[in-house]
């Protein structure tokens, strides 16, 4: 079996990965770097963001940012564009998930709150709009811009709460499913 690096080459390309310090985001960043790309690691957790960059090496850049804050998100995107000299690839995989600790979030439906719903929409869906809008010019200039949104099967079907019994992951809530459906 051939390695991914034998199938494609992204040398000189620049990518921004939201949730870059998380499990999926870090895997995306590692693969992009393996293929020769520079990668901006955007994550809310400042320490995890910096630790990821230490592991990923000199082709990665820490970009701590809370995606629920529109203005911070726009500023961080522009920081990434300036730091890396552009962006050709935008990957949005940051999300509020079943491990998110927030009142009214990973609880039975009747206990879920509008505050938690709004937070999910803001991070999972609205941030996708803001990120794409802010990277549009850089993506267009590159001549080969790519936008990749990570969704979930829960964007198509409702979650089965029983799947979470006896696990450390809580039911992610209606806001998760609705926001992932919006991405689809």
Buried (B, 14 or more C-beta within 10 A) or exposed (E): EEEEEEEEEBEEBBBBBBBBBBEBBBEBBBBBBEBBBBBBBBBBBEEBBBBBBEEBEEBBBBBBBBBBBBEBBBEBBEBBBEBBEBBBBBBBBBBBBBEBEBEBBBBEEEEBBEEBBEBBBBBBBBBBEBBBEBBBEBBEEBEEBEBEBBBBEBBEEEBEEEEBEEEEEBBBBBBBBBBBBBBE
